[in-house]
Amino acid sequence: MKKKCLAPARFKDVSPGRQKGASSLEYLMLGAVVIAILIAVIALDDGIATTIQTTLEGLFTDVQEAASGE
């Protein structure tokens, strides 16, 4: 008795190398969603935006001081 294949024929010959494009696209979409959520949160909450701005300004100031030797 011959067993029936439950997987469609198009999935039968898919090699692992072909999945690279799909994975890259998935990571790109995931990154875009994360960035969109971050932008929405920052735009809606001034406290978070101020905290991020203050943190980045402090970081850049520290880097400039370290580079100039102060």
Buried (B, 14 or more C-beta within 10 A) or exposed (E): EEEEEEEEEEEEEEEEEEEEEEEEEEEEEEEEEEEEEEEEEBEEEEEEEEEEEEEEEEEEEEEEEEEEEE
